[in-house]
Amino acid sequence: MENRFIRADDVARELDVSKPYAYKLIRQLNEELKAQGFITIAGRVNRQYFYERLYGDKTGTEKGDEVNASI
């Protein structure tokens, strides 16, 4: 089973950014989750939430791409 959380190393690699910037993004996403009442872990963020916020859904495709692909 895939880990439910993504760490800074993976975020940095996925987005091709520095590790400090990856930590900044994780902090921002965790603040959003805390505001919604979720418990967060420093230095990690829920993998599904990460993909939803960055790409539109957990598969990495923007919402609406499915519609455009069928045209």
KEDO-343754 format. One record per atom (N, C-alpha, C, CB): x, y, z. Coordinates in steps of 0.2 Angstrom, whole numbers, plus 2048, in hexadecimal, padded with zeros to 3 digits. Each point is the difference from the previous one (the first is absolute). Glycine has a CB too. Example, Ala and Ser with C-alpha at 12.3 -4.5 7.8 and 13.67 -1.06 7.14 Angstrom:
<rs>
8427E4827 7FC806800 804806800 7F77FA806 80780B7F6 804806801 7FC805803 8067FD7F6 
</rs>
This chain:
<rs>
8047FA800 7FC806800 804806800 7F77FA806 80880B7F6 803806800 7FF804806 7FF8007F3 80780480F 7FF804806 7FB8057FF 80C7FE803 7F0804802 7FB8057FF 803807800 7F87F8806 80E8097FD 803806800 8068017FB 7FC80180C 8058057F2 8068027FC 804804804 7F97FF7F5 80E80080A 805803804 8038067FC 8027F6807 80280E7FC 8038067FC 8057FD7FB 7FF80780A 8047F47F7 8057FD7FA 7FC7FE7FA 8087FC809 7F28017F8 7FC7FE7FB 7FD8067FC 7FD7F5806 8008107FE 7FD8067FE 8068047FB 7F880180A 80E7FF7F9 8058047FC 8017FC7FA 80680480A 7FB7F67F6 8017FC7FA 7FA8017FB 8077F8806 7F38077FC 7FA8007FC 7FF8077FC 7FB7F8808 80780D7FC 7FF8077FD 8078037FE 7F6802807 80F7FB7F9 8078027FE 801807804 7FF7FA7F5 800806811 802806804 8057FE806 7F48057FD 80E800806 8057FF806 7FC7FD806 80780A7FC 7FD7F3808 7FD7FD806 7FD805805 8087F67FF 7FB810802 7FD805804 7FA8027FD 80B804804 7F47FD7F6 7FA8027FD 7FA7FB800 8078077F8 7FB7F2808 7FC7FB801 7FD800807 8067F97F8 7FE80880D 7FE801807 7FB806800 80B7FB805 7F680A7F8 7FC806800 7F97FE7FD 80A8087FF 7F67F57FC 7F97FD7FD 7FD7FC805 8058017F4 7FE7FA80F 7FD7FB804 7FD804806 8087F77FD 7FC80E806 7FD804805 7FA8047FE 80B802805 7F48017F5 7FA8037FD 7FB7FB800 8078087FA 7FA7F2803 7FB7FB7FF 7FD7FE807 8057FC7F5 800803810 7FE7FE806 7FC805804 80A7F9801 7F780D7FE 7FC806803 7F98007FD 80A807801 7F57F77F9 7FA8007FD 7FC7FA803 8048057F5 7FF7F580C 7FD7FA803 7FE802807 8077F87F8 7FD80B80C 7FF802807 7FA804800 80C7FF803 7F38067F8 7FA805800 7FA7FC7FF 8078097FC 7F97F1801 7FB7FC7FE 7FE7FB806 8038017F4 8027FF811 7FF7FC806 8037F9800 7F5805801 8107FA7FA 8047FA800 806800804 7FC7FF7F5 8067FC80E 8077FF803 8058007FB 7FB7FA80A 80B8097F7 8058007FB 8077FE803 7FA8097FA 80A7F5802 8077FD803 8058057FC 7FC7F4802 80880F802 8058057FE 8057FC7FB 80080780A 8027FC7F0 8047FD7FB 7FD7FB7FC 809802808 7F17FD7F9 7FC7FB7FB 7F98037FF 8067F6805 7F78087F5 7FA8027FE 7FC7FB7FD 80480C7FF 7F57F3802 7FC7FB7FD 8028007F9 7F7801809 80A7F97F4 8027FF7F9 7FA8027FB 8087F7803 7F28077FF 7FA8027FC 7FF807800 7FB7F5803 80680E802 7FE808801 8068037FC 7FA7FF80B 80C7FF7F5 8058037FC 7FF8007F9 8087FC809 7F67FE7F4 7FE8007F9 7FA8037FE 8057F5800 7F680C805 7FA8037FE 8028087FF 7F97F7806 80B80C7FF 801807800 8058027FB 7FE80080C 8077FB7F2 8048027FB 7FE7FF7F9 8097FD808 7F47FD7F7 7FE7FE7F9 7F88007FF 80B7F9800 7F1808805 7F98007FF 7FD7F9802 8028087F6 8027F380A 7FD7F9803 8067FC801 7F58017FA 80A7F9809 8057FC802 8047FC7FB 7F97FF80A 8048017F0 8047FD7FA 8058057FD 7F67F87FE 80980E803 8058057FD 7FD8037FA 8097FA804 7F18057FA 7FD8037FA 7FB806803 8017F57F9 7FF810803 7FC806802 7F87FE7FF 80A8087FD 7F27FB807 7F97FF7FF 7FE8037F9 7FE80080D 7FE7FC7EF 7FF8037FA 8047FD7FA 7FC80A805 80A7F37FD 8047FD7FB 7FC7FA7FD 80B804806 7F17F87FE 7FD7FA7FD 7FB8037FB 8017FA80B 7FC80B7F6 7FB8037FB 8038027FA 7F9804809 80D7FF7F7 8048027FA 8027FA7FD 80380B805 7FF7F07FE 8037FA7FD 7FB7FC7FC 8087FF809 7F18027F9 7FB7FC7FC 7FE8047FA 7FC7FB80A 80680B7F5 7FE8057FA 8047FE7FA 7FD809808 
</rs>
